[in-house]
């Protein structure tokens, strides 16, 4: 997951922030079919990681002496395992 704020050119933004965040997940293949893993990773993993990315952006701006930078909440799509019915 990547997030970027500001521009490299001169602008009215006080800083340029780029955060890269990765996560490692374990899936129980007995409970979750392998064919759904890629869809899950592309849709649900960002939803799990996003709060951590928001916190890092906030904490970094505070530690650098800037006003708190709060990334707005966004709704991310999700995928659920189909029901067996």
N, CA, C and O atoms as a printed pandas DataFrame, in Angstrom:
     atom_number atom_name residue_name chain_id  residue_number  x_coord  y_coord  z_coord
0              1         N          UNK        A               1    0.848   -1.139    0.000
1              2        CA          UNK        A               1    0.000    0.000    0.000
2              3         C          UNK        A               1    0.906    1.215    0.000
3              4         O          UNK        A               1    1.870    1.273    0.763
4              5         N          UNK        A               2    0.605    2.187   -0.849
5              6        CA          UNK        A               2    1.381    3.418   -0.909
6              7         C          UNK        A               2    0.455    4.614   -0.747
7              8         O          UNK        A               2   -0.706    4.587   -1.156
8              9         N          UNK        A               3    0.993    5.652   -0.148
9             10        CA          UNK        A               3    0.260    6.901    0.004
10            11         C          UNK        A               3    1.234    8.032   -0.264
11            12         O          UNK        A               3    2.382    7.987    0.177
12            13         N          UNK        A               4    0.784    9.035   -0.978
13            14        CA          UNK        A               4    1.638   10.185   -1.280
14            15         C          UNK        A               4    0.822   11.455   -1.096
15            16         O          UNK        A               4   -0.330   11.534   -1.522
16            17         N          UNK        A               5    1.430   12.446   -0.458
17            18        CA          UNK        A               5    0.779   13.733   -0.234
18            19         C          UNK        A               5    1.756   14.826   -0.614
19            20         O          UNK        A               5    2.933   14.760   -0.259
20            21         N          UNK        A               6    1.283   15.824   -1.327
21            22        CA          UNK        A               6    2.124   16.943   -1.731
22            23         C          UNK        A               6    2.665   16.712   -3.123
23            24         O          UNK        A               6    2.350   15.717   -3.776
24            25         N          UNK        A               7    3.475   17.638   -3.561
25            26        CA          UNK        A               7    4.085   17.511   -4.881
26            27         C          UNK        A               7    5.567   17.791   -4.758
27            28         O          UNK        A               7    6.011   18.428   -3.803
28            29         N          UNK        A               8    6.320   17.320   -5.713
29            30        CA          UNK        A               8    7.755   17.581   -5.699
30            31         C          UNK        A               8    8.057   18.990   -6.180
31            32         O          UNK        A               8    9.122   19.534   -5.888
32            33         N          UNK        A               9    7.123   19.584   -6.920
33            34        CA          UNK        A               9    7.296   20.957   -7.372
34            35         C          UNK        A               9    6.917   21.896   -6.233
35            36         O          UNK        A               9    6.243   21.495   -5.284
36            37         N          UNK        A              10    7.349   23.136   -6.334
37            38        CA          UNK        A              10    6.988   24.108   -5.305
38            39         C          UNK        A              10    5.476   24.289   -5.310
39            40         O          UNK        A              10    4.857   24.470   -6.359
40            41         N          UNK        A              11    4.912   24.239   -4.146
41            42        CA          UNK        A              11    3.469   24.415   -4.010
42            43         C          UNK        A              11    3.179   24.939   -2.615
43            44         O          UNK        A              11    4.095   25.267   -1.860
44            45         N          UNK        A              12    1.916   25.016   -2.284
45            46        CA          UNK        A              12    1.550   25.524   -0.968
46            47         C          UNK        A              12    1.543   24.419    0.096
47            48         O          UNK        A              12    1.164   24.673    1.239
48            49         N          UNK        A              13    1.952   23.212   -0.261
49            50        CA          UNK        A              13    2.037   22.154    0.742
50            51         C          UNK        A              13    3.363   22.283    1.493
51            52         O          UNK        A              13    4.403   22.497    0.871
52            53         N          UNK        A              14    3.339   22.156    2.819
53            54        CA          UNK        A              14    4.572   22.344    3.594
54            55         C          UNK        A              14    5.552   21.180    3.497
55            56         O          UNK        A              14    6.711   21.319    3.888
56            57         N          UNK        A              15    5.113   20.049    2.988
57            58        CA          UNK        A              15    6.002   18.895    2.916
58            59         C          UNK        A              15    5.487   17.909    1.878
59            60         O          UNK        A              15    4.351   17.994    1.411
60            61         N          UNK        A              16    6.354   16.980    1.539
61            62        CA          UNK        A              16    6.000   15.864    0.666
62            63         C          UNK        A              16    6.094   14.606    1.513
63            64         O          UNK        A              16    7.131   14.344    2.122
64            65         N          UNK        A              17    5.037   13.838    1.557
65            66        CA          UNK        A              17    5.020   12.633    2.371
66            67         C          UNK        A              17    4.715   11.437    1.472
67            68         O          UNK        A              17    3.745   11.443    0.714
68            69         N          UNK        A              18    5.548   10.426    1.569
69            70        CA          UNK        A              18    5.298    9.178    0.857
70            71         C          UNK        A              18    5.479    8.051    1.859
71            72         O          UNK        A              18    6.545    7.900    2.456
72            73         N          UNK        A              19    4.448    7.277    2.033
73            74        CA          UNK        A              19    4.486    6.164    2.980
74            75         C          UNK        A              19    4.205    4.884    2.212
75            76         O          UNK        A              19    3.237    4.802    1.456
76            77         N          UNK        A              20    5.046    3.900    2.409
77            78        CA          UNK        A              20    4.806    2.569    1.860
78            79         C          UNK        A              20    4.622    1.626    3.037
79            80         O          UNK        A              20    5.414    1.630    3.979
80            81         N          UNK        A              21    3.593    0.837    2.976
81            82        CA          UNK        A              21    3.268   -0.072    4.064
82            83         C          UNK        A              21    2.969   -1.439    3.467
83            84         O          UNK        A              21    2.216   -1.552    2.499
84            85         N          UNK        A              22    3.551   -2.455    4.037
85            86        CA          UNK        A              22    3.254   -3.806    3.563
86            87         C          UNK        A              22    2.843   -4.660    4.752
87            88         O          UNK        A              22    3.213   -4.386    5.893
88            89         N          UNK        A              23    2.089   -5.675    4.467
89            90        CA          UNK        A              23    1.634   -6.581    5.508
90            91         C          UNK        A              23    1.821   -8.017    5.063
91            92         O          UNK        A              23    1.824   -8.320    3.870
92            93         N          UNK        A              24    1.974   -8.876    6.020
93            94        CA          UNK        A              24    2.103  -10.302    5.740
94            95         C          UNK        A              24    0.940  -11.004    6.429
95            96         O          UNK        A              24    0.741  -10.867    7.636
96            97         N          UNK        A              25    0.185  -11.748    5.653
97            98        CA          UNK        A              25   -1.005  -12.410    6.168
98            99         C          UNK        A              25   -0.866  -13.916    6.007
99           100         O          UNK        A              25   -0.257  -14.396    5.052
100          101         N          UNK        A              26   -1.431  -14.646    6.941
101          102        CA          UNK        A              26   -1.497  -16.102    6.837
102          103         C          UNK        A              26   -2.943  -16.494    6.604
103          104         O          UNK        A              26   -3.858  -15.954    7.226
104          105         N          UNK        A              27   -3.133  -17.434    5.705
105          106        CA          UNK        A              27   -4.477  -17.909    5.384
106          107         C          UNK        A              27   -4.523  -19.409    5.655
107          108         O          UNK        A              27   -3.646  -20.156    5.221
108          109         N          UNK        A              28   -5.536  -19.833    6.363
109          110        CA          UNK        A              28   -5.751  -21.259    6.584
110          111         C          UNK        A              28   -6.447  -21.807    5.345
111          112         O          UNK        A              28   -7.636  -21.571    5.135
112          113         N          UNK        A              29   -5.702  -22.534    4.535
113          114        CA          UNK        A              29   -6.253  -23.039    3.275
114          115         C          UNK        A              29   -7.346  -24.079    3.488
115          116         O          UNK        A              29   -8.078  -24.404    2.553
116          117         N          UNK        A              30   -7.466  -24.603    4.702
117          118        CA          UNK        A              30   -8.575  -25.514    5.003
118          119         C          UNK        A              30   -9.876  -24.747    5.197
119          120         O          UNK        A              30  -10.962  -25.304    5.035
120          121         N          UNK        A              31   -9.764  -23.477    5.544
121          122        CA          UNK        A              31  -10.940  -22.649    5.788
122          123         C          UNK        A              31  -11.235  -21.680    4.649
123          124         O          UNK        A              31  -12.353  -21.179    4.532
124          125         N          UNK        A              32  -10.241  -21.416    3.813
125          126        CA          UNK        A              32  -10.375  -20.394    2.769
126          127         C          UNK        A              32   -9.793  -20.954    1.477
127          128         O          UNK        A              32   -8.597  -21.235    1.403
128          129         N          UNK        A              33  -10.622  -21.113    0.474
129          130        CA          UNK        A              33  -10.215  -21.712   -0.799
130          131         C          UNK        A              33   -9.135  -20.871   -1.475
131          132         O          UNK        A              33   -9.228  -19.644   -1.509
132          133         N          UNK        A              34   -8.109  -21.538   -2.013
133          134        CA          UNK        A              34   -6.986  -20.852   -2.662
134          135         C          UNK        A              34   -7.430  -19.925   -3.787
135          136         O          UNK        A              34   -6.793  -18.898   -4.024
136          137         N          UNK        A              35   -8.502  -20.266   -4.478
137          138        CA          UNK        A              35   -8.917  -19.454   -5.624
138          139         C          UNK        A              35   -9.399  -18.059   -5.214
139          140         O          UNK        A              35   -9.514  -17.177   -6.065
140          141         N          UNK        A              36   -9.680  -17.848   -3.939
141          142        CA          UNK        A              36  -10.134  -16.537   -3.468
142          143         C          UNK        A              36   -9.013  -15.693   -2.868
143          144         O          UNK        A              36   -9.224  -14.518   -2.565
144          145         N          UNK        A              37   -7.838  -16.265   -2.694
145          146        CA          UNK        A              37   -6.758  -15.571   -1.989
146          147         C          UNK        A              37   -6.352  -14.277   -2.687
147          148         O          UNK        A              37   -6.187  -13.254   -2.022
148          149         N          UNK        A              38   -6.188  -14.294   -3.997
149          150        CA          UNK        A              38   -5.765  -13.085   -4.703
150          151         C          UNK        A              38   -6.806  -11.971   -4.568
151          152         O          UNK        A              38   -6.450  -10.822   -4.308
152          153         N          UNK        A              39   -8.080  -12.301   -4.743
153          154        CA          UNK        A              39   -9.131  -11.288   -4.575
154          155         C          UNK        A              39   -9.134  -10.742   -3.153
155          156         O          UNK        A              39   -9.289   -9.539   -2.941
156          157         N          UNK        A              40   -8.962  -11.634   -2.180
157          158        CA          UNK        A              40   -8.930  -11.190   -0.791
158          159         C          UNK        A              40   -7.764  -10.232   -0.562
159          160         O          UNK        A              40   -7.920   -9.182    0.062
160          161         N          UNK        A              41   -6.597  -10.610   -1.076
161          162        CA          UNK        A              41   -5.406   -9.781   -0.881
162          163         C          UNK        A              41   -5.564   -8.415   -1.530
163          164         O          UNK        A              41   -5.128   -7.412   -0.965
164          165         N          UNK        A              42   -6.170   -8.357   -2.690
165          166        CA          UNK        A              42   -6.315   -7.088   -3.407
166          167         C          UNK        A              42   -7.377   -6.187   -2.788
167          168         O          UNK        A              42   -7.290   -4.965   -2.909
168          169         N          UNK        A              43   -8.374   -6.765   -2.130
169          170        CA          UNK        A              43   -9.486   -5.958   -1.619
170          171         C          UNK        A              43   -9.491   -5.807   -0.103
171          172         O          UNK        A              43   -9.692   -4.700    0.397
172          173         N          UNK        A              44   -9.279   -6.873    0.631
173          174        CA          UNK        A              44   -9.381   -6.792    2.089
174          175         C          UNK        A              44   -8.087   -6.379    2.769
175          176         O          UNK        A              44   -8.122   -5.687    3.786
176          177         N          UNK        A              45   -6.949   -6.788    2.230
177          178        CA          UNK        A              45   -5.679   -6.428    2.862
178          179         C          UNK        A              45   -5.510   -4.910    2.973
179          180         O          UNK        A              45   -5.095   -4.436    4.030
180          181         N          UNK        A              46   -5.813   -4.121    1.926
181          182        CA          UNK        A              46   -5.708   -2.665    2.088
182          183         C          UNK        A              46   -6.630   -2.119    3.179
183          184         O          UNK        A              46   -6.266   -1.177    3.883
184          185         N          UNK        A              47   -7.807   -2.700    3.319
185          186        CA          UNK        A              47   -8.727   -2.242    4.364
186          187         C          UNK        A              47   -8.163   -2.516    5.752
187          188         O          UNK        A              47   -8.403   -1.746    6.683
188          189         N          UNK        A              48   -7.422   -3.598    5.896
189          190        CA          UNK        A              48   -6.809   -3.924    7.183
190          191         C          UNK        A              48   -5.617   -3.011    7.455
191          192         O          UNK        A              48   -5.407   -2.590    8.593
192          193         N          UNK        A              49   -4.837   -2.703    6.425
193          194        CA          UNK        A              49   -3.619   -1.905    6.596
194          195         C          UNK        A              49   -3.875   -0.401    6.677
195          196         O          UNK        A              49   -3.077    0.329    7.265
196          197         N          UNK        A              50   -4.974    0.067    6.096
197          198        CA          UNK        A              50   -5.221    1.506    5.990
198          199         C          UNK        A              50   -5.174    2.252    7.328
199          200         O          UNK        A              50   -4.582    3.330    7.373
200          201         N          UNK        A              51   -5.761    1.749    8.420
201          202        CA          UNK        A              51   -5.656    2.479    9.696
202          203         C          UNK        A              51   -4.214    2.672   10.163
203          204         O          UNK        A              51   -3.892    3.690   10.775
204          205         N          UNK        A              52   -3.354    1.710    9.882
205          206        CA          UNK        A              52   -1.948    1.830   10.269
206          207         C          UNK        A              52   -1.246    2.897    9.427
207          208         O          UNK        A              52   -0.399    3.634    9.934
208          209         N          UNK        A              53   -1.594    2.975    8.157
209          210        CA          UNK        A              53   -1.040    4.010    7.286
210          211         C          UNK        A              53   -1.475    5.397    7.768
211          212         O          UNK        A              53   -0.664    6.322    7.819
212          213         N          UNK        A              54   -2.746    5.537    8.117
213          214        CA          UNK        A              54   -3.255    6.820    8.622
214          215         C          UNK        A              54   -2.502    7.248    9.879
215          216         O          UNK        A              54   -2.138    8.414   10.031
216          217         N          UNK        A              55   -2.273    6.288   10.778
217          218        CA          UNK        A              55   -1.584    6.610   12.029
218          219         C          UNK        A              55   -0.150    7.035   11.766
219          220         O          UNK        A              55    0.344    7.958   12.413
220          221         N          UNK        A              56    0.524    6.389   10.838
221          222        CA          UNK        A              56    1.908    6.750   10.520
222          223         C          UNK        A              56    1.996    8.158    9.942
223          224         O          UNK        A              56    2.903    8.913   10.293
224          225         N          UNK        A              57    1.068    8.519    9.064
225          226        CA          UNK        A              57    1.062    9.868    8.490
226          227         C          UNK        A              57    0.828   10.909    9.586
227          228         O          UNK        A              57    1.494   11.943    9.618
228          229         N          UNK        A              58   -0.108   10.634   10.472
229          230        CA          UNK        A              58   -0.412   11.541   11.581
230          231         C          UNK        A              58    0.815   11.702   12.487
231          232         O          UNK        A              58    1.228   12.822   12.787
232          233         N          UNK        A              59    1.387   10.582   12.915
233          234        CA          UNK        A              59    2.519   10.628   13.843
234          235         C          UNK        A              59    3.733   11.309   13.215
235          236         O          UNK        A              59    4.423   12.078   13.883
236          237         N          UNK        A              60    3.998   11.036   11.949
237          238        CA          UNK        A              60    5.149   11.643   11.282
238          239         C          UNK        A              60    4.998   13.160   11.195
239          240         O          UNK        A              60    5.957   13.893   11.437
240          241         N          UNK        A              61    3.811   13.630   10.855
241          242        CA          UNK        A              61    3.616   15.085   10.753
242          243         C          UNK        A              61    3.811   15.759   12.113
243          244         O          UNK        A              61    4.409   16.833   12.187
244          245         N          UNK        A              62    3.320   15.151   13.172
245          246        CA          UNK        A              62    3.469   15.704   14.526
246          247         C          UNK        A              62    4.943   15.729   14.933
247          248         O          UNK        A              62    5.430   16.738   15.442
248          249         N          UNK        A              63    5.655   14.613   14.707
249          250        CA          UNK        A              63    7.069   14.542   15.102
250          251         C          UNK        A              63    7.927   15.547   14.351
251          252         O          UNK        A              63    8.968   15.970   14.854
252          253         N          UNK        A              64    7.504   15.934   13.151
253          254        CA          UNK        A              64    8.271   16.901   12.349
254          255         C          UNK        A              64    7.897   18.343   12.668
255          256         O          UNK        A              64    8.441   19.271   12.068
256          257         N          UNK        A              65    6.977   18.539   13.600
257          258        CA          UNK        A              65    6.615   19.888   14.003
258          259         C          UNK        A              65    5.540   20.542   13.150
259          260         O          UNK        A              65    5.309   21.746   13.261
260          261         N          UNK        A              66    4.886   19.770   12.307
261          262        CA          UNK        A              66    3.799   20.305   11.490
262          263         C          UNK        A              66    2.473   20.059   12.186
263          264         O          UNK        A              66    2.389   19.234   13.095
264          265         N          UNK        A              67    1.438   20.768   11.765
265          266        CA          UNK        A              67    0.109   20.444   12.290
266          267         C          UNK        A              67   -0.231   18.990   11.948
267          268         O          UNK        A              67    0.270   18.455   10.960
268          269         N          UNK        A              68   -1.067   18.359   12.750
269          270        CA          UNK        A              68   -1.382   16.955   12.478
270          271         C          UNK        A              68   -1.989   16.771   11.092
271          272         O          UNK        A              68   -2.917   17.484   10.708
272          273         N          UNK        A              69   -1.460   15.819   10.358
273          274        CA          UNK        A              69   -1.998   15.499    9.041
274          275         C          UNK        A              69   -2.863   14.261    9.192
275          276         O          UNK        A              69   -2.368   13.181    9.516
276          277         N          UNK        A              70   -4.143   14.422    8.959
277          278        CA          UNK        A              70   -5.082   13.320    9.129
278          279         C          UNK        A              70   -5.627   12.921    7.765
279          280         O          UNK        A              70   -6.316   13.703    7.110
280          281         N          UNK        A              71   -5.317   11.710    7.346
281          282        CA          UNK        A              71   -5.846   11.192    6.087
282          283         C          UNK        A              71   -7.323   10.885    6.311
283          284         O          UNK        A              71   -7.670   10.190    7.266
284          285         N          UNK        A              72   -8.189   11.387    5.453
285          286        CA          UNK        A              72   -9.622   11.122    5.634
286          287         C          UNK        A              72   -9.933    9.627    5.551
287          288         O          UNK        A              72   -9.236    8.867    4.880
288          289         N          UNK        A              73  -10.982    9.234    6.238
289          290        CA          UNK        A              73  -11.446    7.858    6.125
290          291         C          UNK        A              73  -12.015    7.640    4.734
291          292         O          UNK        A              73  -12.673    8.520    4.178
292          293         N          UNK        A              74  -11.764    6.485    4.185
293          294        CA          UNK        A              74  -12.344    6.140    2.891
294          295         C          UNK        A              74  -12.955    4.751    2.999
295          296         O          UNK        A              74  -12.541    3.937    3.824
296          297         N          UNK        A              75  -13.933    4.498    2.163
297          298        CA          UNK        A              75  -14.551    3.178    2.154
298          299         C          UNK        A              75  -13.866    2.342    1.085
299          300         O          UNK        A              75  -13.866    2.695   -0.094
300          301         N          UNK        A              76  -13.291    1.246    1.509
301          302        CA          UNK        A              76  -12.602    0.353    0.588
302          303         C          UNK        A              76  -13.505   -0.843    0.298
303          304         O          UNK        A              76  -14.209   -1.314    1.191
304          305         N          UNK        A              77  -13.492   -1.335   -0.933
305          306        CA          UNK        A              77  -14.310   -2.519   -1.223
306          307         C          UNK        A              77  -13.765   -3.731   -0.485
307          308         O          UNK        A              77  -12.583   -3.781   -0.142
308          309         N          UNK        A              78  -14.615   -4.688   -0.246
309          310        CA          UNK        A              78  -14.170   -5.915    0.412
310          311         C          UNK        A              78  -14.775   -7.116   -0.302
311          312         O          UNK        A              78  -15.741   -6.997   -1.055
312          313         N          UNK        A              79  -14.194   -8.241   -0.050
313          314        CA          UNK        A              79  -14.702   -9.492   -0.615
314          315         C          UNK        A              79  -14.873  -10.472    0.530
315          316         O          UNK        A              79  -14.033  -10.544    1.426
316          317         N          UNK        A              80  -15.934  -11.205    0.499
317          318        CA          UNK        A              80  -16.176  -12.201    1.524
318          319         C          UNK        A              80  -16.241  -13.571    0.877
319          320         O          UNK        A              80  -16.591  -13.708   -0.295
320          321         N          UNK        A              81  -15.905  -14.562    1.649
321          322        CA          UNK        A              81  -15.992  -15.932    1.166
322          323         C          UNK        A              81  -17.461  -16.233    0.867
323          324         O          UNK        A              81  -18.319  -15.999    1.719
324          325         N          UNK        A              82  -17.765  -16.748   -0.330
325          326        CA          UNK        A              82  -19.163  -17.063   -0.644
326          327         C          UNK        A              82  -19.727  -18.085    0.336
327          328         O          UNK        A              82  -19.022  -18.984    0.794
328          329         N          UNK        A              83  -21.005  -17.930    0.647
329          330        CA          UNK        A              83  -21.633  -18.890    1.550
330          331         C          UNK        A              83  -21.793  -20.223    0.835
331          332         O          UNK        A              83  -21.908  -20.269   -0.390
332          333         N          UNK        A              84  -21.800  -21.283    1.588
333          334        CA          UNK        A              84  -21.873  -22.620    0.999
334          335         C          UNK        A              84  -23.297  -23.039    0.664
335          336         O          UNK        A              84  -23.521  -24.173    0.241
336          337         N          UNK        A              85  -24.256  -22.148    0.846
337          338        CA          UNK        A              85  -25.649  -22.508    0.547
338          339         C          UNK        A              85  -25.990  -22.338   -0.911
339          340         O          UNK        A              85  -27.122  -22.601   -1.315
